[in-house]
Amino acid sequence: MTDTDIQSAILEMGRKARAASRELVKLTTAQKNAILVAMADEIEARQTVILEANAKDLARATQNGLSKAMIDRLTLDPKRLKAVADAVREVAALPDPVGEVLTDWSRPNGLHITKKRVPIGVIGIIFESRPNVTTDAASLCFKTGNATLLRGGSEAIDSNVALAAALQAGGERAGLPADSVQLIPFTDRASVEHMAKMDQYLDLIIPRGGKGLIEKVVATARMPVIKHYDGVCHVYVAADADQEMAAQIIVNAKTQKPGVCNALETILVNREIAASFYPRIGQRLKAAGVQIHADPEAQSLLGVESIPATEQDWSTEWLDLILSAKTVADLDEAITHINHYGSHHTDSIITADRAAAERFQHEIDSAVVMHNASTRFNDGGEFGFGAEIGISTDKLHARGPMGLAELCSYKYLVDGSGQIR
């Protein structure tokens, strides 16, 4: 297809999504939940078709020399597919935020004003690699009454097409409006640009993937974008910290799942405890297979082999078993370092001093700021949201883990009895 053909096809999908969004607002919570359950049932009913499609993606991935980690992210099997279907059922069980009254009040002239949650409208999701994002994004957007236009990466195109078809077909049997869930079948970068410029149909676009993809979307989008670029997450160990607690938190935050955005990338250690804490954490990190990039003071105290840290290391998202280590004089230096080098994602302080923790939480400019807890808890499920569309480091509309409420806007309803101004 020519670029013009692709543009025309995407515009038509956008037009249909807008029409679907007008019908979605008419659905009740009970109707939406029944549709979600039907979607999940259809995913399981189409297991053979979906796994055959996934096999094509895996064969192509192997042929193209993708890493074992990437192939694992792409892989679906009966157990994983059941988990995908169950995740859709879990969304059905979550409270529906649409229609929630956020606040209401009356004016002296008798007008009654109500602020109520409403759907955003049409949401575009651009993502890479994992086929389960297709179902997660579509189900969360649908629960909040939004039509969804999905554009996945080339690695999982066959799996994504099969999953999106299951969602729409299963949902339609239970009353889902046509074209509520659409997957763009084009994987070239031009399709991203066409989608990002389609502000007449898309109300919001959410890119989930590498920095290059996100920068491309931000540079071309004509509608609001919710995103995060990097997860340069920190743990600051204060002088009065419980050192065993700090060591456990650091090892968990770095090693439990190192390739995700809320994994720890830099530790800052107060100079007063450096001589006792560095040998303790150095041995733990070595045992876990973590490579340490350390400042001179940390290098001399860790007691294990390390690499001299460079200036660039302090702002690097490793996404691997690599950790930067820096010694700081006090809370002030820790806060200054994090606000300068961090990515405003997730940062944590380990301290017994509640006042110091409150100051750290107040002054660190990040979406989630923790006290005596692993950065890995910045997650919609861990926050009790049930599910999330992603984690935002933006400051407007949504920040941190984005659950159902963050996929809504709001409007004001004003009731009068003939008032004129």
N, C-alpha and C positions, 0 to 999 in steps of 0.2 A: 504493500500500500504506500501511496505517496504521503508526504507530510500533510498535505491538504486533506486527504482522505481521513487520516488519523485525527486531525483537528475537528473535522466535521462529525466524525463518529463520537468523539468525546463531548462535543457540544450537545449532540442529541441525547447522550446519556445524562448530561447535566439537566437538560430540559425535562427529561422523564423523572429524574430524581426530585426536581422542584415540584412537579405535579404530584408525585407520591407523598411528598412532605405535607401537602395540603390535606391529604386523606389520613395520614398518620395521626394528626392532631385530634381526629374524631374518635380514636380508639380509647376504650377504657383500660384501666390497669388489668382487669381480669382478662380482657381480650388479648392484650399484649403478652401476658404471662402464658396464655394458652398457645399463642403463636410461637413463643420461644420454646416451649416444650415440644411442639410439633417440629420445629427446626432441629432440635436435638435428636428426636426420634428418626428424622430423615437422614441425619449424618450417619447414624448407626445402620440404618437400612441400606445405605449406599456404601457400606464398608468396602466391598469388593471393588467397586468403581473408583473410589477415592484412593485406595491403596495401589491400584494399578496405575493411576495417574501419578502418585507419589513415586512409584518405581521408575517411571520415566525421568522424573526430576533427579532421582538418585543416580541413575545411569549417566545422565548428562553431567552431573556434578563430579562423578568419578572420572569421566572422560576429560573434563576440564581441569582436573588436578586440584579440586577444592580440598581444604584441610579436613582432617578427621573431625575436628570440633564443628566445622561448618556443616559437614555431612550429618553429624549427629543432630544438629539443630533442625535440619531439613527432614529427618527421618520420621515417618509415621508407621506404626504397627497397630494391631488390634487394641493393645492396652492403651497406647497413647491416643488413639482415635476415640476410645471410650472416655478418656479424660477430657478430650476436646468437647465431646457431647455433654458430659457432666458439667463442664464449666458454663455451658449455655443454660443448663437447667438451674445452676446456682444463680445466674443473673435473674432468672424468672422468680426466684425466691427472695430477691432483694427488695426492700421497700422502694416504691416508685416516687421519685422526687417531684415529678411533674404535677402541678396544681398545688404544691405546698405553699401555704401562706407564710411568707417570711416576716411580715409585720403588717399591721393595719392601724389606722388612726382616724379620728374625726377632726374636722376643722371648725372654727367658730361659726362659719356660715352654713354648717350642716352637711357639707360634703364629706363622704366617707371614702377614704383612700386605702386600697389594698395592694400590697406588693406581692406578686405571686410568681413562682417558678414556671417557666414555659420552655418548650424545645427551642434549640438554636435554629433548626431548619434542615439544611443540607450540610453534612460534614464530609470533607474529603480526607482520607487517610492514605498516606504514602509510606510504605514500609518495605523492609528488606528481609530476606532469609526465611524466617519462621512462619510456616503455613498456619499455625494456630492463631496468629494475629488476625487473620481473616475472620475467624469466628468470634474471637474476643471483641474486636473492634465493632463488627456488625451487630453483635448482640447488645453490647453496652449502648451504642448509638440508638438502636431500635427501642430499647427499654425506655429511653428518654424521649421517644417520639421523633427522632431524627432520621431522615433518609441518609443512606451512606453510599459514597462513591469510593471504592477501594482501588488502589494501584499497588500491587506487590512487585517484588523483584523478579528478575528472570530466573533465578535459581529455583523458585518454587511455583512457577507459573501454572504447570499442569495441576498440581495439588490445589492451588488457590482457586482455579476455575472450577474444579470439581466441588470444593467445599462451598463456594459462593452459590453454585447451582443448587446444592442440597438445601442451603438456608432459604433461598427464595422459593423453591418448589415446595418444601415442607411447610414453610410459613404460609404460602398462598392457600394451601388446603385448609388452613385454620383461620383464614381471613386477612392475611397480609396483603396490603395493596401492591399491585404490580410495580416493579422497578424500585422497590424500597431498598433493596440491597443489590448493588451492581458492582461488578469487578471489571476494570479496564483491562482488556486482553493484550494491550501493547506494553512492552517492557523497555522500549528505548527511552532515552532521556528527554527527547522532544515531547513525549506524552506528559511528562512531569511539568514542563513549561506550559503546555496548553491547559492543563488542569489548573495550574497556579494563576493563570490569567482569566479564568472563567468566573469572575466575580458576580456576573449576572445570575449565576445559579448556585455557586458555593458560598456559604456564609462563614465557614471556618475551614482551615486546612491544618492537619496535624502530621508532620513528618516524623517517622520513627526509623532511625538508621544511622549511618555514619555521618561524620561532620560534613563531608562533601555534599551529600544529598541534602542535608538541612540548609547549608549555605546556598545551594541552588534554589531551593524553595523560597527562602527568605528574600533572595535577590530579585525574584520574579513575581512573587505573590501579590495580588491586588486585594486580597481579603486578609483578615487577621490570621496569624500563624501562632500556634502554641508549640513550643519545642524546648529541648535542652541540647546544648552543644556537647559539653563534656561533664564528666563526673570526677573532678579533682577533689576528693573527699579527704578530710583531715581528722586526726585524733590528737588533742593536746593533753599531755599528762602533766598535771599540776604538781607542785612540790609536796602537797599533802595527800596525793592520790593513794588509794589502796593499790599497791604495786602489783599484787597478784590479780586483782580485778582488771587493772589496766592491761596486763599482759594477755589475759583471756580475751578481753574485748578486741585488742589489736589483732591477735591471731585469727579470731572469728571474722572480723571485718575485712581482713586481707585474704584469707584462704578459703572461706566457706564457699565462695563463688567469685573468683577474681575477675572474671570477664564481664561484669555487669556495672552499671553506672553508679550504684551506691556502695561499691567496694572501696575499701580504704586505699589511698595512694600515698599519703605523707603522714608521718608522725612527727610531732613537735614535743620535745621533752624538756622540762624545766631543769636548768643547770644545777639546782640544789640537789637533785636526786639522780643526776646523770650517771655518777660513778656506781650507784647501786642498781639502777634500773636498766641501763644499757646491756650489761652482761646477762641479766635475766631474760630480756626480750630477744637479745641476739641469739641465744641458744634455742629459744622457742621457734624463732623464725627460720633458723638454719634447719632444724628438725623438720619443718614444714616445707622445705625446699624453696624458701623465699630468698631472692637476691636483694641485697641492701645497697642503695646508693646513699652514702652518708657524708655529712660535713666533717671536717678534720677532728673536731672534738668527739663526735660520735664514733668515728673510725677508731680512735685511740682507746675507746672504752667498751666497744661492743664485744670484743673477745672472739669474734668470728670474722672470716674474710668478708670484706665489703669493697665497694667501688667508690672512688671519690665522686661526690655529687657535683653536677654542673648547675649553672643558673637555670638552664632549660628544664632540669629535672623537677624543680619546684612547681612547675605548671604543667607537668606531664600526666596524662591519664594513662597509666600503664596497661590496665585491663589484662594483667598477667601476674605471675608470682614474683613481682618486683615491687619494692617499697622504698620511698625516700625517707631519710631520717635527718632531722635538724634539731640542734640544741638552741633553746631560747632562754632569755634572762628572766622573763616574767609573763604574766597574763597580757600586758600591753603589747609586748613583742609578738606573742602568739596571735592576738587579734589582728594586728597590723599585717602579719605575714599571710594569714588566711584570706583577709579581705583583698590583699594585693594579688596573690597567686591562685586563689581558689576559683571555682567555677559557679559559686552560689548554689550548690546542689545540697550536700549534706556534710555537716561538721559536728564533732562531738568533743566535749571536755570531760576529763576524768578528774574529779575533785571531791573532797569531803566538805568543802566550803560552799554552802548554798548561795551566799551573796556573790561569790566569784562566778558560780555557775549562772546565776541570773544575769550578771553583767555580760558574760560571754554570750549567752542566748540573746540578749538585747542588742549587742553591738555587732555580732557577726551577721553579715548581709547574705544569708543563704535561705533557701526554701525551707529546709528542716535543720534545726539546731538541737543537738541532743546533749544530755547530761548523764554520765555513767551508763551509756548504752552503745551498742554497736551501730555503725552507720547502715548496716544491712537492714535495719528496721524501717528505713524510708521506703515503704511499699504499701500499696493500697490494701492488700490483703492483711498485712500486719497492723495497719491502722484501723482495721475493722470495716473497711469500705466494701468488702466482699470481692471486689475486682477493681482493676484500674485500666485506663486507656494509655497511661504513661505517666512520666514525672516531668513536671514543668519547672524550669528555672526562670520563667518570665514573671513579671510582677503584676500584670494586668489580667483580669478575669480569673486566671487559675494559676496557682503556685503549689509546688509539691506534688504528691500523688493525686492523680485526677480520677475520682470516682464518678458515680452517676450524677451527683449534684453539679460537678464541674462541666458536664455536657449539657447543661441547661443555661438559659438566659433568664431574664425576668421581665415582667411588664407591670404597669400600674393600672389598676381598675378603679375608676372613680364613679361613685354612685351619688346622684343628687336628687333633688325634688323640685327642680325648676329654677335653680340658682342661675343668675346671670352676673357678669362682671362689668 
